[in-house]
Amino acid sequence: MNSTKFTNDTVTQFRTDFHAAVAALEKEYGCHIKLGTIRYDGTSLRSTMKAEKGVKPVYNTVKDFNLGDKVRINHKTVDSGLEFIVIKINKKSIKVENAKTKKWFKVSANLLETI
């Protein structure tokens, strides 16, 4: 890329190139590397990077769930012992209802674990 300014397209390509470039580091050090949100202006970009030991986690998508599935929410603010039922599946999120209290939450699919 020989453009003099960062644009949405160049930032998207940068993320793709970054993941390809760190693949060897991930293999060598037995970790997975995540690049955070990229913020940019005309002449610079910035982001956070996190390297974690172990196998790269596989995240759930909305396609992995069906209505009526029993799930848990894997988040630090939610008690891990609570059981929820999938009541609606949207394009990017899933609506779940507490099995006992009937209180519902709209959460990202990657936070859910099937029971």
Phi, psi and omega in degrees: 000119182251015179292149181274349180230151174278133176235175179302319180294317181291327178291320177298316178293324177300316180299316179299313180295323179299312180299322178293321182290326183271356180303320179293322177296318179300316181293316183295319184260002178061046181220175171236143186245128180247134175260125182286191179300132179265123175252141184211157169233198185299325189242353182213161172223156179214153182196170172255156178227138180228128176248128180235136178292151175107185182283143179296126182291149175259121183267141177288153173238172180298336179290345181275357185237153176233157176301137179091352178298142175268128186223167170239151176262120181268083179212146185297339182269355183244131178301126184291347179273351181284141181249135181235159178239134178289122181246343177204141178241117178261183180296318184238352182221168180230135178263124181238153182236135177297131184296332183262311187271346182066013175283137183248157179223148173253117186229160175286144183298332183286352176267354185261144175234130178288140180269000000 
